[in-house]
Amino acid sequence: VAAANERKPQTVREALCRSLGHGPPLIDHAARQAGLPQGGLTPLPLANPELLDALFTQLSLLDDWFEGVTAGTIEPLGIISLKRHVGGVKKPAVAVATAAAAAADDK
């Protein structure tokens, strides 16, 4: 009965966070890399088959990356950070990224 009352996801981020269990920054990263016009905030339904294929490709690459890190065949580089609240004011946290991580974002 609770599932019948649950609201349908409205964005790519909401749908993928619910179904895959990944956090919003990871989903947003995959969506931006796939070329979605509004990243993870792209509204559903996602009707463009090319964008859908690109999104699945990016999610597959992330999954492969996590498997490599877990297996020890890939060494993670860089740090993804979130905004933090300091005294009630949103301030960006410092993000450290290596040249390799920056280059990966350009692909």
PADO-21188 format. One line per field, with one value per atom (N, C-alpha, C): residue in three letters; atom name; x, y, z. Coordinates in Angstrom, 2 decimals. Last residue first. Layout:
N
code: ALA,...
site: CA,...
x: X,...
y: Y,...
z: Z,...
REM end
This chain:
107
code: LYS,LYS,LYS,ASP,ASP,ASP,ASP,ASP,ASP,ALA,ALA,ALA,ALA,ALA,ALA,ALA,ALA,ALA,ALA,ALA,ALA,ALA,ALA,ALA,ALA,ALA,ALA,THR,THR,THR,ALA,ALA,ALA,VAL,VAL,VAL,ALA,ALA,ALA,VAL,VAL,VAL,ALA,ALA,ALA,PRO,PRO,PRO,LYS,LYS,LYS,LYS,LYS,LYS,VAL,VAL,VAL,GLY,GLY,GLY,GLY,GLY,GLY,VAL,VAL,VAL,HIS,HIS,HIS,ARG,ARG,ARG,LYS,LYS,LYS,LEU,LEU,LEU,SER,SER,SER,ILE,ILE,ILE,ILE,ILE,ILE,GLY,GLY,GLY,LEU,LEU,LEU,PRO,PRO,PRO,GLU,GLU,GLU,ILE,ILE,ILE,THR,THR,THR,GLY,GLY,GLY,ALA,ALA,ALA,THR,THR,THR,VAL,VAL,VAL,GLY,GLY,GLY,GLU,GLU,GLU,PHE,PHE,PHE,TRP,TRP,TRP,ASP,ASP,ASP,ASP,ASP,ASP,LEU,LEU,LEU,LEU,LEU,LEU,SER,SER,SER,LEU,LEU,LEU,GLN,GLN,GLN,THR,THR,THR,PHE,PHE,PHE,LEU,LEU,LEU,ALA,ALA,ALA,ASP,ASP,ASP,LEU,LEU,LEU,LEU,LEU,LEU,GLU,GLU,GLU,PRO,PRO,PRO,ASN,ASN,ASN,ALA,ALA,ALA,LEU,LEU,LEU,PRO,PRO,PRO,LEU,LEU,LEU,PRO,PRO,PRO,THR,THR,THR,LEU,LEU,LEU,GLY,GLY,GLY,GLY,GLY,GLY,GLN,GLN,GLN,PRO,PRO,PRO,LEU,LEU,LEU,GLY,GLY,GLY,ALA,ALA,ALA,GLN,GLN,GLN,ARG,ARG,ARG,ALA,ALA,ALA,ALA,ALA,ALA,HIS,HIS,HIS,ASP,ASP,ASP,ILE,ILE,ILE,LEU,LEU,LEU,PRO,PRO,PRO,PRO,PRO,PRO,GLY,GLY,GLY,HIS,HIS,HIS,GLY,GLY,GLY,LEU,LEU,LEU,SER,SER,SER,ARG,ARG,ARG,CYS,CYS,CYS,LEU,LEU,LEU,ALA,ALA,ALA,GLU,GLU,GLU,ARG,ARG,ARG,VAL,VAL,VAL,THR,THR,THR,GLN,GLN,GLN,PRO,PRO,PRO,LYS,LYS,LYS,ARG,ARG,ARG,GLU,GLU,GLU,ASN,ASN,ASN,ALA,ALA,ALA,ALA,ALA,ALA,ALA,ALA,ALA,VAL,VAL,VAL
site: N,CA,C,N,CA,C,N,CA,C,N,CA,C,N,CA,C,N,CA,C,N,CA,C,N,CA,C,N,CA,C,N,CA,C,N,CA,C,N,CA,C,N,CA,C,N,CA,C,N,CA,C,N,CA,C,N,CA,C,N,CA,C,N,CA,C,N,CA,C,N,CA,C,N,CA,C,N,CA,C,N,CA,C,N,CA,C,N,CA,C,N,CA,C,N,CA,C,N,CA,C,N,CA,C,N,CA,C,N,CA,C,N,CA,C,N,CA,C,N,CA,C,N,CA,C,N,CA,C,N,CA,C,N,CA,C,N,CA,C,N,CA,C,N,CA,C,N,CA,C,N,CA,C,N,CA,C,N,CA,C,N,CA,C,N,CA,C,N,CA,C,N,CA,C,N,CA,C,N,CA,C,N,CA,C,N,CA,C,N,CA,C,N,CA,C,N,CA,C,N,CA,C,N,CA,C,N,CA,C,N,CA,C,N,CA,C,N,CA,C,N,CA,C,N,CA,C,N,CA,C,N,CA,C,N,CA,C,N,CA,C,N,CA,C,N,CA,C,N,CA,C,N,CA,C,N,CA,C,N,CA,C,N,CA,C,N,CA,C,N,CA,C,N,CA,C,N,CA,C,N,CA,C,N,CA,C,N,CA,C,N,CA,C,N,CA,C,N,CA,C,N,CA,C,N,CA,C,N,CA,C,N,CA,C,N,CA,C,N,CA,C,N,CA,C,N,CA,C,N,CA,C,N,CA,C,N,CA,C,N,CA,C,N,CA,C,N,CA,C,N,CA,C,N,CA,C,N,CA,C,N,CA,C,N,CA,C,N,CA,C,N,CA,C
x: 36.27,35.94,34.45,36.72,36.67,36.27,37.00,35.79,35.61,39.58,38.47,37.15,41.06,41.04,39.89,40.66,40.17,40.07,42.00,40.58,39.96,44.60,43.92,42.43,45.22,45.12,44.39,43.10,44.37,44.16,41.47,41.40,42.75,39.74,41.07,40.92,37.67,37.74,39.15,36.48,37.60,37.60,33.03,34.18,35.27,31.27,31.83,33.01,28.80,30.10,30.67,25.82,26.43,27.73,25.51,25.71,26.37,25.44,24.17,24.28,28.13,27.36,26.06,28.49,29.33,28.54,27.80,27.16,28.05,29.32,29.09,28.49,29.02,28.97,28.72,31.30,29.98,30.07,33.80,33.32,31.98,35.84,34.58,34.07,39.24,38.23,37.00,41.80,40.94,39.91,41.70,42.42,41.43,41.91,41.11,41.97,43.39,43.62,42.84,42.36,42.29,42.52,42.53,43.17,43.15,41.13,42.50,43.23,38.49,39.42,40.88,37.43,37.20,38.20,38.22,38.70,38.57,36.79,38.24,38.85,34.16,34.64,36.16,34.12,33.96,34.45,34.42,35.41,35.33,32.07,33.37,34.47,30.28,30.22,31.54,31.00,31.15,31.14,30.31,31.70,31.95,27.54,28.34,29.81,26.86,26.61,27.41,27.55,28.25,28.05,25.67,27.12,27.90,23.27,23.58,25.07,23.60,23.48,23.81,23.60,24.79,24.77,20.97,22.13,23.39,19.62,19.40,20.56,20.44,20.80,20.64,19.29,20.73,21.20,16.51,17.23,18.75,14.74,15.76,16.60,13.06,12.57,13.63,12.71,13.85,13.60,9.75,10.53,11.66,11.86,11.42,10.08,14.21,12.92,12.66,17.40,16.64,15.34,19.05,17.74,16.91,21.48,20.56,19.18,21.65,22.30,21.28,20.13,20.07,20.74,20.79,20.77,20.75,23.21,21.83,21.78,25.72,25.23,23.78,26.99,26.17,25.59,28.11,29.01,28.24,25.75,26.49,27.42,25.12,24.17,24.87,27.32,27.02,26.10,27.00,28.23,27.96,24.53,24.69,25.92,25.21,24.21,24.34,27.02,27.45,26.50,25.44,26.61,27.08,23.29,23.05,24.30,24.45,24.13,23.95,22.85,23.97,23.50,20.72,21.28,22.51,19.25,20.62,21.26,16.68,16.82,18.22,17.05,16.16,16.48,18.82,19.20,18.34,17.27,18.47,18.96,15.11,14.87,16.09,16.44,15.55,15.33,17.84,18.54,17.68,15.78,16.73,17.43,12.70,13.94,14.80,10.48,10.26,11.50,9.17,10.29,10.04,5.90,6.82,7.97,5.22,5.23,6.25,3.51,4.79,4.73,1.27,1.16,2.43,2.11,1.09,0.96,3.81,4.39,3.39,1.99,2.87,3.46,0.83,0.00,0.88
y: 14.20,13.13,13.01,15.93,16.49,15.47,14.41,15.18,15.74,13.45,12.50,13.22,15.72,15.22,14.25,15.86,16.95,16.49,13.54,13.66,14.75,14.21,13.04,13.12,16.37,16.58,15.41,16.16,15.98,16.25,18.32,17.41,17.33,19.26,18.97,17.98,21.82,20.55,20.40,23.27,23.20,21.83,24.11,23.43,23.37,27.14,25.98,25.41,27.78,28.16,26.94,28.91,27.94,28.52,29.65,30.19,29.12,28.69,28.86,29.41,28.37,29.43,29.72,26.80,27.38,28.53,23.93,25.08,25.56,22.92,22.76,24.05,21.12,22.39,22.11,18.33,18.96,20.32,16.92,17.47,18.15,14.44,15.12,15.64,14.39,14.33,15.06,12.42,13.57,13.33,9.04,10.31,11.44,5.59,6.81,8.06,3.17,4.01,5.31,-0.01,1.42,2.17,-2.49,-2.29,-0.82,-3.10,-2.62,-2.41,-3.71,-4.81,-4.40,-1.16,-2.24,-3.38,0.12,0.61,-0.48,-1.42,-1.36,-0.88,-0.85,-2.23,-2.27,1.89,1.42,0.00,1.76,2.45,1.97,0.44,-0.19,0.42,2.44,1.12,0.38,4.48,4.67,3.34,3.23,3.61,3.83,3.02,1.80,2.09,5.70,4.92,3.63,6.31,6.96,6.19,4.68,4.50,5.10,5.81,4.43,4.12,8.32,8.23,6.82,7.60,8.25,8.17,6.59,5.70,6.28,9.02,7.86,6.87,10.56,10.98,9.82,9.05,9.26,9.67,9.13,7.86,8.02,11.33,11.32,10.04,11.30,10.70,10.60,10.96,11.26,10.56,12.34,11.23,11.74,14.13,12.88,13.12,16.88,16.28,14.96,17.18,17.01,16.31,17.29,17.95,17.89,16.27,15.42,16.00,18.37,17.43,16.53,19.60,20.15,19.22,18.15,19.61,20.25,15.59,15.97,17.48,14.55,15.66,16.03,12.76,12.21,13.30,14.36,13.71,13.15,14.98,16.04,15.44,12.42,13.11,14.22,11.87,11.00,11.71,13.98,13.85,13.02,13.35,14.61,14.56,10.95,10.94,12.21,11.96,10.95,10.89,13.74,14.22,13.23,12.00,13.00,13.50,8.57,9.90,10.88,5.47,6.41,7.77,3.77,3.98,4.87,3.21,2.70,2.86,4.31,2.96,2.38,6.86,5.86,4.46,8.03,7.91,6.86,7.96,7.13,7.00,9.72,8.33,7.45,12.12,11.46,9.99,12.68,12.49,11.71,13.02,11.93,11.62,13.84,14.16,12.92,12.82,13.90,14.21,9.67,10.59,11.60,9.51,9.12,10.13,8.99,9.89,9.41,6.30,6.96,7.77,4.79,6.19,6.98,2.26,2.86,4.36,1.67,1.88,2.56,1.23,2.41,2.71,-1.19,0.00,1.25
z: -20.89,-21.87,-22.02,-18.85,-20.19,-21.24,-16.60,-16.74,-18.15,-16.95,-17.06,-17.22,-16.38,-17.75,-17.96,-13.65,-14.49,-15.94,-12.89,-12.62,-13.47,-13.72,-14.29,-14.07,-12.13,-13.58,-14.23,-9.23,-9.93,-11.41,-7.01,-8.13,-8.80,-4.21,-4.72,-5.86,-3.16,-3.89,-4.45,-0.25,-1.19,-1.84,-0.20,0.39,-0.67,-0.41,-1.10,-0.34,2.01,1.46,0.76,3.29,2.37,1.84,6.69,5.35,4.49,9.26,8.59,7.17,9.90,10.55,9.85,7.02,8.06,8.66,5.34,5.97,7.11,2.28,3.72,4.26,-0.73,-0.03,1.45,-1.22,-1.21,-0.56,-3.39,-2.12,-2.32,-4.51,-4.80,-3.47,-5.22,-4.16,-4.66,-6.87,-6.65,-5.57,-7.89,-7.88,-7.67,-7.00,-7.17,-7.04,-8.89,-7.72,-7.91,-9.85,-10.13,-8.83,-8.79,-10.09,-10.52,-6.52,-6.36,-7.67,-6.51,-6.81,-6.63,-6.03,-5.06,-5.26,-8.38,-7.08,-6.03,-10.24,-10.29,-8.99,-9.48,-9.42,-9.43,-10.04,-8.66,-8.50,-12.85,-12.03,-10.58,-13.62,-13.89,-13.02,-12.83,-12.20,-12.40,-14.60,-13.15,-12.41,-17.02,-16.76,-15.27,-16.64,-16.77,-16.51,-16.67,-15.45,-15.46,-19.31,-18.20,-16.90,-20.68,-20.89,-19.72,-19.86,-19.47,-19.64,-21.11,-19.66,-19.18,-23.81,-23.24,-21.72,-24.03,-24.25,-23.64,-23.53,-22.66,-22.79,-25.69,-24.32,-23.34,-27.75,-27.72,-26.33,-27.23,-27.11,-27.06,-25.34,-26.37,-26.25,-23.11,-24.35,-25.44,-19.97,-20.82,-22.15,-18.48,-19.02,-19.91,-16.15,-16.76,-17.46,-16.41,-16.06,-16.78,-15.09,-16.32,-15.98,-12.96,-12.80,-14.08,-13.67,-12.92,-12.74,-16.51,-15.62,-14.96,-18.40,-17.04,-16.03,-20.74,-20.74,-19.36,-20.68,-20.38,-20.16,-21.22,-22.03,-21.79,-19.69,-20.77,-21.66,-17.76,-18.71,-19.90,-16.37,-17.07,-18.12,-15.36,-16.24,-17.02,-13.73,-14.87,-15.87,-11.85,-12.64,-13.90,-10.72,-11.45,-12.35,-9.47,-10.54,-11.38,-7.58,-8.54,-9.74,-6.05,-6.81,-7.88,-4.97,-6.00,-6.73,-4.57,-4.09,-5.24,-5.52,-5.57,-5.05,-5.72,-4.39,-4.38,-7.97,-7.89,-6.52,-7.51,-8.06,-7.88,-6.33,-5.73,-6.21,-8.14,-6.72,-6.04,-10.47,-10.36,-8.93,-9.89,-10.32,-10.09,-9.22,-8.26,-8.62,-11.62,-10.34,-9.36,-13.47,-13.66,-12.34,-11.74,-12.44,-12.59,-10.44,-11.40,-12.24,-9.44,-9.54,-10.66,-7.99,-9.06,-9.10,-4.54,-5.69,-6.71,-3.08,-3.31,-4.60,-2.80,-2.43,-2.72,-3.46,-4.30,-4.02,-1.35,-2.67,-3.60,0.74,0.80,-0.57,0.00,0.00,0.00
REM end
